[in-house]
Amino acid sequence: MAIDKAWTAASFRRNTGDLAAETQAGRPMSGIRDLPRVVAAGGGVPIDEAGVLFGAIGVSGGPGGEADESCARAGIKAVADELSF
């Protein structure tokens, strides 16, 4: 699940929590949920700087998507100084 959250965040260049809200049933982008590997649930966060995508991180297993996303953001923050942005 975490790998696919990272894949989704990198592919769509957005947090998977935001994608979850935009792809609810009845919304124009709801069909995205039917694509292979797409996980529209919180926990996937793209890693970018100044519009350049470096990758993404995915976290799964917390008590809900908000906790997973918080953990992903903390992970990015923990290594931000070592990333060459």
mmCIF file of the C-alpha atoms, coordinates in Angstrom:
data_MODEL
# 
_entry.id   MODEL 
# 
loop_
_atom_site.group_PDB 
_atom_site.id 
_atom_site.type_symbol 
_atom_site.label_atom_id 
_atom_site.label_alt_id 
_atom_site.label_comp_id 
_atom_site.label_asym_id 
_atom_site.label_entity_id 
_atom_site.label_seq_id 
_atom_site.pdbx_PDB_ins_code 
_atom_site.Cartn_x 
_atom_site.Cartn_y 
_atom_site.Cartn_z 
_atom_site.occupancy 
_atom_site.B_iso_or_equiv 
_atom_site.pdbx_formal_charge 
_atom_site.auth_seq_id 
_atom_site.auth_comp_id 
_atom_site.auth_asym_id 
_atom_site.auth_atom_id 
_atom_site.pdbx_PDB_model_num 
ATOM 1  C CA . MET A 1 1  ? 0.000   0.000  0.000   1.00 0.00 ? 1  MET A CA 1 
ATOM 2  C CA . ALA A 1 2  ? 2.765   2.463  0.915   1.00 0.00 ? 2  ALA A CA 1 
ATOM 3  C CA . ILE A 1 3  ? 4.613   1.821  -2.344  1.00 0.00 ? 3  ILE A CA 1 
ATOM 4  C CA . ASP A 1 4  ? 1.483   2.508  -4.359  1.00 0.00 ? 4  ASP A CA 1 
ATOM 5  C CA . LYS A 1 5  ? 0.762   5.645  -2.329  1.00 0.00 ? 5  LYS A CA 1 
ATOM 6  C CA . ALA A 1 6  ? 4.236   6.907  -3.240  1.00 0.00 ? 6  ALA A CA 1 
ATOM 7  C CA . TRP A 1 7  ? 3.699   5.917  -6.875  1.00 0.00 ? 7  TRP A CA 1 
ATOM 8  C CA . THR A 1 8  ? 0.368   7.757  -6.932  1.00 0.00 ? 8  THR A CA 1 
ATOM 9  C CA . ALA A 1 9  ? 1.806   10.894 -5.313  1.00 0.00 ? 9  ALA A CA 1 
ATOM 10 C CA . ALA A 1 10 ? 4.688   10.970 -7.804  1.00 0.00 ? 10 ALA A CA 1 
ATOM 11 C CA . SER A 1 11 ? 2.498   10.189 -10.810 1.00 0.00 ? 11 SER A CA 1 
ATOM 12 C CA . PHE A 1 12 ? -0.116  12.836 -10.056 1.00 0.00 ? 12 PHE A CA 1 
ATOM 13 C CA . ARG A 1 13 ? 2.330   15.259 -8.393  1.00 0.00 ? 13 ARG A CA 1 
ATOM 14 C CA . ARG A 1 14 ? 0.002   15.762 -5.443  1.00 0.00 ? 14 ARG A CA 1 
ATOM 15 C CA . ASN A 1 15 ? -0.691  14.446 -1.987  1.00 0.00 ? 15 ASN A CA 1 
ATOM 16 C CA . THR A 1 16 ? -2.814  11.339 -2.069  1.00 0.00 ? 16 THR A CA 1 
ATOM 17 C CA . GLY A 1 17 ? -5.012  12.800 0.670   1.00 0.00 ? 17 GLY A CA 1 
ATOM 18 C CA . ASP A 1 18 ? -5.942  15.645 -1.686  1.00 0.00 ? 18 ASP A CA 1 
ATOM 19 C CA . LEU A 1 19 ? -6.523  13.132 -4.457  1.00 0.00 ? 19 LEU A CA 1 
ATOM 20 C CA . ALA A 1 20 ? -8.841  11.182 -2.150  1.00 0.00 ? 20 ALA A CA 1 
ATOM 21 C CA . ALA A 1 21 ? -11.125 14.184 -1.782  1.00 0.00 ? 21 ALA A CA 1 
ATOM 22 C CA . GLU A 1 22 ? -11.082 14.975 -5.509  1.00 0.00 ? 22 GLU A CA 1 
ATOM 23 C CA . THR A 1 23 ? -11.909 11.414 -6.603  1.00 0.00 ? 23 THR A CA 1 
ATOM 24 C CA . GLN A 1 24 ? -14.932 10.672 -4.427  1.00 0.00 ? 24 GLN A CA 1 
ATOM 25 C CA . ALA A 1 25 ? -17.877 8.981  -6.145  1.00 0.00 ? 25 ALA A CA 1 
ATOM 26 C CA . GLY A 1 26 ? -19.799 11.412 -8.322  1.00 0.00 ? 26 GLY A CA 1 
ATOM 27 C CA . ARG A 1 27 ? -16.846 13.787 -8.758  1.00 0.00 ? 27 ARG A CA 1 
ATOM 28 C CA . PRO A 1 28 ? -15.439 14.378 -12.275 1.00 0.00 ? 28 PRO A CA 1 
ATOM 29 C CA . MET A 1 29 ? -12.156 12.603 -11.433 1.00 0.00 ? 29 MET A CA 1 
ATOM 30 C CA . SER A 1 30 ? -13.728 9.595  -9.671  1.00 0.00 ? 30 SER A CA 1 
ATOM 31 C CA . GLY A 1 31 ? -12.629 7.201  -12.435 1.00 0.00 ? 31 GLY A CA 1 
ATOM 32 C CA . ILE A 1 32 ? -8.981  7.670  -11.444 1.00 0.00 ? 32 ILE A CA 1 
ATOM 33 C CA . ARG A 1 33 ? -9.586  5.273  -8.560  1.00 0.00 ? 33 ARG A CA 1 
ATOM 34 C CA . ASP A 1 34 ? -10.083 2.457  -11.071 1.00 0.00 ? 34 ASP A CA 1 
ATOM 35 C CA . LEU A 1 35 ? -6.584  2.782  -12.525 1.00 0.00 ? 35 LEU A CA 1 
ATOM 36 C CA . PRO A 1 36 ? -3.964  0.183  -11.551 1.00 0.00 ? 36 PRO A CA 1 
ATOM 37 C CA . ARG A 1 37 ? -1.665  1.154  -8.641  1.00 0.00 ? 37 ARG A CA 1 
ATOM 38 C CA . VAL A 1 38 ? -3.658  4.288  -7.771  1.00 0.00 ? 38 VAL A CA 1 
ATOM 39 C CA . VAL A 1 39 ? -4.288  4.679  -4.048  1.00 0.00 ? 39 VAL A CA 1 
ATOM 40 C CA . ALA A 1 40 ? -6.493  7.659  -3.291  1.00 0.00 ? 40 ALA A CA 1 
ATOM 41 C CA . ALA A 1 41 ? -5.999  7.682  0.470   1.00 0.00 ? 41 ALA A CA 1 
ATOM 42 C CA . GLY A 1 42 ? -3.800  9.857  2.652   1.00 0.00 ? 42 GLY A CA 1 
ATOM 43 C CA . GLY A 1 43 ? -0.165  8.919  3.122   1.00 0.00 ? 43 GLY A CA 1 
ATOM 44 C CA . GLY A 1 44 ? 1.505   9.666  -0.206  1.00 0.00 ? 44 GLY A CA 1 
ATOM 45 C CA . VAL A 1 45 ? 3.470   12.922 -0.480  1.00 0.00 ? 45 VAL A CA 1 
ATOM 46 C CA . PRO A 1 46 ? 5.508   14.093 -3.473  1.00 0.00 ? 46 PRO A CA 1 
ATOM 47 C CA . ILE A 1 47 ? 9.059   15.301 -2.842  1.00 0.00 ? 47 ILE A CA 1 
ATOM 48 C CA . ASP A 1 48 ? 9.640   18.400 -4.921  1.00 0.00 ? 48 ASP A CA 1 
ATOM 49 C CA . GLU A 1 49 ? 11.416  21.695 -4.832  1.00 0.00 ? 49 GLU A CA 1 
ATOM 50 C CA . ALA A 1 50 ? 10.822  24.690 -7.077  1.00 0.00 ? 50 ALA A CA 1 
ATOM 51 C CA . GLY A 1 51 ? 8.612   22.647 -9.381  1.00 0.00 ? 51 GLY A CA 1 
ATOM 52 C CA . VAL A 1 52 ? 11.110  19.792 -9.796  1.00 0.00 ? 52 VAL A CA 1 
ATOM 53 C CA . LEU A 1 53 ? 9.808   16.379 -8.762  1.00 0.00 ? 53 LEU A CA 1 
ATOM 54 C CA . PHE A 1 54 ? 12.462  14.267 -7.019  1.00 0.00 ? 54 PHE A CA 1 
ATOM 55 C CA . GLY A 1 55 ? 10.174  11.376 -6.052  1.00 0.00 ? 55 GLY A CA 1 
ATOM 56 C CA . ALA A 1 56 ? 7.606   10.634 -3.403  1.00 0.00 ? 56 ALA A CA 1 
ATOM 57 C CA . ILE A 1 57 ? 7.200   8.925  -0.074  1.00 0.00 ? 57 ILE A CA 1 
ATOM 58 C CA . GLY A 1 58 ? 4.347   6.667  0.952   1.00 0.00 ? 58 GLY A CA 1 
ATOM 59 C CA . VAL A 1 59 ? 3.351   5.644  4.445   1.00 0.00 ? 59 VAL A CA 1 
ATOM 60 C CA . SER A 1 60 ? 0.716   3.121  5.437   1.00 0.00 ? 60 SER A CA 1 
ATOM 61 C CA . GLY A 1 61 ? -0.369  1.479  8.660   1.00 0.00 ? 61 GLY A CA 1 
ATOM 62 C CA . GLY A 1 62 ? -1.216  4.456  10.822  1.00 0.00 ? 62 GLY A CA 1 
ATOM 63 C CA . PRO A 1 63 ? -4.655  5.017  12.269  1.00 0.00 ? 63 PRO A CA 1 
ATOM 64 C CA . GLY A 1 64 ? -5.962  6.751  9.153   1.00 0.00 ? 64 GLY A CA 1 
ATOM 65 C CA . GLY A 1 65 ? -4.664  8.614  6.138   1.00 0.00 ? 65 GLY A CA 1 
ATOM 66 C CA . GLU A 1 66 ? -4.047  11.842 8.050   1.00 0.00 ? 66 GLU A CA 1 
ATOM 67 C CA . ALA A 1 67 ? -1.634  10.070 10.403  1.00 0.00 ? 67 ALA A CA 1 
ATOM 68 C CA . ASP A 1 68 ? 0.102   8.416  7.455   1.00 0.00 ? 68 ASP A CA 1 
ATOM 69 C CA . GLU A 1 69 ? 0.519   11.767 5.704   1.00 0.00 ? 69 GLU A CA 1 
ATOM 70 C CA . SER A 1 70 ? 1.838   13.385 8.873   1.00 0.00 ? 70 SER A CA 1 
ATOM 71 C CA . CYS A 1 71 ? 4.427   10.614 9.163   1.00 0.00 ? 71 CYS A CA 1 
ATOM 72 C CA . ALA A 1 72 ? 5.414   11.018 5.497   1.00 0.00 ? 72 ALA A CA 1 
ATOM 73 C CA . ARG A 1 73 ? 5.906   14.764 5.943   1.00 0.00 ? 73 ARG A CA 1 
ATOM 74 C CA . ALA A 1 74 ? 8.008   14.135 9.066   1.00 0.00 ? 74 ALA A CA 1 
ATOM 75 C CA . GLY A 1 75 ? 10.162  11.714 7.081   1.00 0.00 ? 75 GLY A CA 1 
ATOM 76 C CA . ILE A 1 76 ? 10.783  14.275 4.355   1.00 0.00 ? 76 ILE A CA 1 
ATOM 77 C CA . LYS A 1 77 ? 11.593  16.929 6.948   1.00 0.00 ? 77 LYS A CA 1 
ATOM 78 C CA . ALA A 1 78 ? 14.027  14.585 8.725   1.00 0.00 ? 78 ALA A CA 1 
ATOM 79 C CA . VAL A 1 79 ? 16.166  14.140 5.612   1.00 0.00 ? 79 VAL A CA 1 
ATOM 80 C CA . ALA A 1 80 ? 15.582  17.506 3.902   1.00 0.00 ? 80 ALA A CA 1 
ATOM 81 C CA . ASP A 1 81 ? 19.066  18.779 4.768   1.00 0.00 ? 81 ASP A CA 1 
ATOM 82 C CA . GLU A 1 82 ? 20.625  15.755 3.052   1.00 0.00 ? 82 GLU A CA 1 
ATOM 83 C CA . LEU A 1 83 ? 18.616  16.157 -0.143  1.00 0.00 ? 83 LEU A CA 1 
ATOM 84 C CA . SER A 1 84 ? 20.172  18.217 -2.890  1.00 0.00 ? 84 SER A CA 1 
ATOM 85 C CA . PHE A 1 85 ? 17.415  20.692 -3.695  1.00 0.00 ? 85 PHE A CA 1 
# 
